[in-house]
Amino acid sequence: MKLTMERNISKLTANTVALVLAGGRGSRLKALTDWRAKPAVPFGGKFRIIDFPLSNCINSGIRRISVITQYKSHSLQRHLQRGWSFLSGQFGEFLEVLSAQQRVSEGWYAGTADAVYQNLDIIRHYGPEYILILAGDHIYKMDYGKMIAAHAASGADITVGCIPVPIDDARAFGVMLVDQQHRIIEFAEKPEHPTPMPGDPKRALASMGIYVFSTQFLRERLKADANKSTSSHDFGKDIIPNAIDDGANVFAFRFMNANTGAPGYWRDVGTIDAYWEANIDLANIEPELNLYDENWPIWTYQEQLPPAKFVFDDDDRRGFAVDSLVSGGCLITGSKVRHSVLFSNVRVHSYSLVEDSVILPDVEIHRHCRLRRCVIDKGTVIPEGTVIGEDPEEDARRFYVSEAGIVLVTPEMMGQRLHEL
């Protein structure tokens, strides 16, 4: 089976500017986004969520990228500066941050469409033929070149990336209905009663939050939307439905696995359960997301850290990890790690057990702890003898427990004031 992705780089991608919408809090991730925007949340042992759409851009040949930020963006901006400064302005490449700065009014970004509208003068300076608009908070690998090529070939004004989702999950997405030519004839943002796909009552066709616009069309629609006092200035709620109603050429682009023809891997890790599940899947023998594809690398900021280390080999004090991802700088000293993801600089002291858990950077787990089905936030110190994930009622008194029983632990929940002013 072919396990690598091919690139579809052309003049179309070279003449495209990507706008990555990275200003949202992501409140469904609870305390994980109390001090960082959702795109800055760590993922997969060494990455941030935003690394995936940005890497897709680079691998697709799109090297003019603007990241639009707003909510608590310091962590995100620091990551971009450290890890994404390799693009060279001498060759017309860039990755720039467009923070809310009241360019056209005294207000901040009022919605996704307004965030782009307030930066139209900057975008015009680059003279792109196409504008690719991306959400900065999804996990997937996708060749945008194929979508842009389909947009150009169809003569579309807007092309919307889409994927089938279970009908019960579709309420969280924009849901569309298409005809046999893939033209979108209906679009509803987060509908209470999603329209199922024809012939498939158990699934709906959902927007991935990926849009290709012809530049002039986008400029005209954004200007018209800005003058509507009743608009929420959102792509899914306003721009796309209004364009369909006005008879514009709005087409759907199905995201497919090039090797199997099945829907491609795409995850909205917007809840604690979804975030835990997507991370833990990487520890499986055959994860759905292939991070070992040399033809489609995921770029990120790579700290200079020593290799992970496992010490002690006594029967009652053996340091090991199985079915797990263990990142650089980790020390596993006389403790057991099973089916877990450990980010950089995690310390697990003797006689402890970490199982089915996601441990973010700089966490220290002291002796005689047992952690099961947890997400431990960056910098948390777990005191000696702590047990988490075995008594749901006790966990709920101290921490956040999700619907599926995943326990989120942050420094503040442990009484550790990492962010105190």
Sequence and secondary structure as in RCSB ss.txt:
>XXXX:A:sequence
MKLTMERNISKLTANTVALVLAGGRGSRLKALTDWRAKPAVPFGGKFRIIDFPLSNCINSGIRRISVITQYKSHS
LQRHLQRGWSFLSGQFGEFLEVLSAQQRVSEGWYAGTADAVYQNLDIIRHYGPEYILILAGDHIYKMDYGKMIAA
HAASGADITVGCIPVPIDDARAFGVMLVDQQHRIIEFAEKPEHPTPMPGDPKRALASMGIYVFSTQFLRERLKAD
ANKSTSSHDFGKDIIPNAIDDGANVFAFRFMNANTGAPGYWRDVGTIDAYWEANIDLANIEPELNLYDENWPIWT
YQEQLPPAKFVFDDDDRRGFAVDSLVSGGCLITGSKVRHSVLFSNVRVHSYSLVEDSVILPDVEIHRHCRLRRCV
IDKGTVIPEGTVIGEDPEEDARRFYVSEAGIVLVTPEMMGQRLHEL
>XXXX:A:secstr
          HHHHTEEEEEE     GGGGGGGSSS GGGSEETTTEETTHHHHHHHHHTT  EEEEEE TT HH
HHHHHHHHSTTS GGGT EEEEEE   SSSSS   SHHHHHHTTHHHHHHH  SEEEEEESSEEE   HHHHHHH
HHHHT SEEEEEEEEETTTGGGSEEEEE TT BEEEEEES SS   BTTBTTEEEEEEEEEEEEHHHHHHHHHHH
HT TT    IIIIIHHHHHHTT  EEEEE B TTTSSB  EEE  SHHHHHHHHHHTTSSS SS S  TTS    
        EEE EETTEE EEES EE TT EEES EEES EE TT EE TT EEES EE TT EE TT EEESEE
E TT EE TT EESS HHHHHHHSEE TT  EEE TGGGT  TT  
